[in-house]
Amino acid sequence: MPVNKVEKIWMNGKFVNWDDAKIHVLSHVVHYGSSWFEGIRCYGTKKGSAIFRLDRHVQRLFDSAKIYRAEIPFTKKEIESAIKETIKVNKMKACYIRPVVYRGYGDVGVSPIGCPIDVSIIVWEWGKYLGSDALDKGIDVRTASWSRPAPNTLPTMAKTGANYMNSQLIKLEALADGYAEGIALDVHGQISEGSGENIFVVRDGSIVTPPLIDALLPGVTRASVITLAKEAGISVTESHIPRELLYIADEVFFTGTAAEITPIRTIDRMTVGDGKPGPVTRELQKRFMKIVQDGKDSHGWLTFVK
Ligand code: PMP
């Protein structure tokens, strides 16, 4: 997906021009994947531009860095205001926001001691991540032949650049085979998540989603959808999901900042339910869109930019 340039990028506390936002090739991150990042959305709601769950995303960024003993040289509040500033400076109404923390240019060994911790914030316009029809019609996915990282290898609760090498394997395999996305299993063969989305399964009116122990990212959209489902009186449980439950489910959907709530219509060429987004998926999409499109927020999830 080509990125439309905006004017300014925030780097270590200063705004620089888009074309000047560069790092040295010897930066630790280039060689060892040492970065932590977020993907956040700013919506152009009917009440003005608003960032969805800013505090929760920034908290996850700090959590991700902490797992790797990386101390971000800014406070959470400073990062939150820098994000708002970056949106304002670029005069964006709706955008995708990418704060990224990375080990910079210093020593060249595996040990990052001696390398600075740098922070950048980039914003850009972004449309529908999984295709223009995805939200209405659903997508076709396969189960990945690649597993998610085993416990105690690459921690999946951290949103770190290195984990996305695994995501790339899953995504590229799916695309090569003509699918929009892949669903990965954990090393025990249970359902984990998509390359960039959490997964939910509906059967007999109840929702089930895998627990954090099944090698997945604690998605902000996942947490929000669990809240919205409970408010709608729909039962949600977090439990291990065997692969075959996908094939006999009434509905399956992905959640994510980029994917929002995306229905899945086929898995491994088997039709999910009747092949159309089901009533539970639709209800949750409706409740979610009311917040991010209408700006009707009773949960305190929106941070208005102005
Ligand atoms: N899992 C992975 C691997 C992801 O990259 C993402 C996107 N950040 C998600 C799940 C969904 O998380 P969120 O709802 O916070 O965007």
Boltz pocket constraint, residues with backbone or C-beta under 6 A from the ligand:
constraints:
  - pocket:
      binder: B
      contacts: [[A, 39], [A, 167], [A, 193], [A, 194], [A, 195], [A, 196], [A, 197], [A, 198], [A, 216], [A, 217], [A, 218], [A, 219], [A, 220], [A, 221], [A, 222], [A, 255], [A, 256], [A, 257], [A, 258]]
      max_distance: 6.0
